[in-house]
């Protein structure tokens, strides 16, 4: 193998290792993971934990008040629209009038147009 090719391969590998080391150093020691919202509830969200408990107890969950509240909250969160929408309301769109053709009343055909239909009246 040629010495230039070996030097280039070595340079590329060294550059890759340096970039990997720099990325790992910039990430830090993982302290930002401790402030994530998931760490506040180690078992997951409280609603998910409650829904899992209701699933585990089977048909007895129908009579359990906590399960009914968890199901209602889950439905509310799932079916809630991302933004309030007025029912049957179309959004108002302002039309750009600059591109509209001006309204002109139709003109009756002139006598000379009847003999030369391929010509266009001004």
Phi, psi and omega in degrees: 000146182288146183294326179294319180294317179297322179293321179294317179298317179296320179295319179294317178296320179294320178296317178298318178295320179294320179293320178297316179296321179293320178297316180294324180290324181286336178294331179093193184266009178092013181290335179289339176292330181290335181266004181289151183294335181292333182284344178294330178236095185300329180273001184112190178295147179301324179295321179293322179295317180293319178296323177294322178296318180295322178295324183288329183275353172074225185292340178294342180292337180297324182267356182274123182295322180296323178292320179296321177294320180295321178293319179296318179295320179296317177297317181298316181291324183285319186268355181291128178292152181291333176217149181295137182236131175281131182293138177056033179248124177271140179292142180278123181243123178280126180276144178278108184283347184290337181264357182281144176283143178292145179284128179230136178291146179295139180261141178291146180296141179277165184296321182288338179289334180291330181274335180234078184291340181283346177277151182249132179286144181288000000 
